Amino acid sequence: MEHDAELDALGLLCPLPVLKARKRLQALASGQVLRVLADDPAAVIDMPHYCAEAGHELVSMTDAETHQVYLLRKA
């Protein structure tokens, strides 16, 4: 899927991937998509929870070989 911005959060531990995603989403317009790369084991719980709390859409969450890829659509 196409995305408007990307955040490389590889190597960052909780809560930094979510905090950095929140900051990047603030700079995007409503409806734009942020692609987040993360390898923090807690991110699989934190990203969906953050989206639900903040009202953003978790478009997809997929596993790559060594990390996860999240697509977040700004509310």
C-alpha positions in Angstrom: 0.0 0.0 0.0 1.1 3.5 -0.7 2.2 5.6 2.3 2.9 9.3 2.7 5.6 9.1 5.3 7.9 6.5 6.9 9.3 6.1 10.4 12.2 3.8 11.1 11.8 2.8 14.7 14.1 -0.2 14.5 16.2 -0.7 17.6 13.9 1.5 19.7 12.2 0.1 22.8 8.8 0.8 24.3 7.5 3.5 24.5 9.6 5.2 21.8 8.1 3.6 18.7 4.6 4.8 19.6 5.9 8.2 20.8 7.8 8.8 17.6 4.8 7.6 15.5 2.5 10.0 17.4 4.9 12.9 16.7 5.2 12.0 12.9 1.4 11.6 12.6 0.9 15.2 14.0 2.7 16.5 11.0 0.5 14.6 8.5 -2.9 15.7 7.2 -6.0 13.7 8.0 -6.2 10.6 5.8 -2.5 10.4 5.2 -0.7 7.1 5.9 2.4 6.6 8.0 4.5 3.5 7.5 6.3 2.4 10.7 9.1 -0.2 10.9 9.6 -1.5 14.5 11.3 -4.5 16.1 10.2 -3.9 19.7 8.3 -6.9 20.9 5.8 -4.7 22.7 4.9 -2.8 19.5 2.5 -5.5 18.4 0.4 -4.6 21.5 1.3 -0.9 21.7 0.6 0.2 18.1 -3.0 -1.2 17.9 -3.7 0.2 21.4 -2.4 3.6 20.5 -4.5 3.8 17.2 -7.6 2.7 19.1 -7.1 5.4 21.8 -6.1 8.2 19.4 -8.8 7.4 16.8 -6.3 6.6 14.0 -6.9 3.6 11.7 -4.4 0.7 11.9 -4.6 -0.2 8.2 -2.3 -3.2 8.5 0.3 -4.9 10.7 2.6 -7.4 8.9 5.7 -9.3 9.9 8.9 -9.0 7.9 11.9 -11.3 8.7 13.3 -9.3 11.6 10.6 -6.6 12.3 7.0 -5.6 11.9 5.6 -3.1 9.4 2.6 -1.0 10.5 0.5 1.3 8.3 -1.4 4.0 10.3 -3.9 6.3 8.7 -4.3 9.6 10.5 -7.8 10.4 11.7 
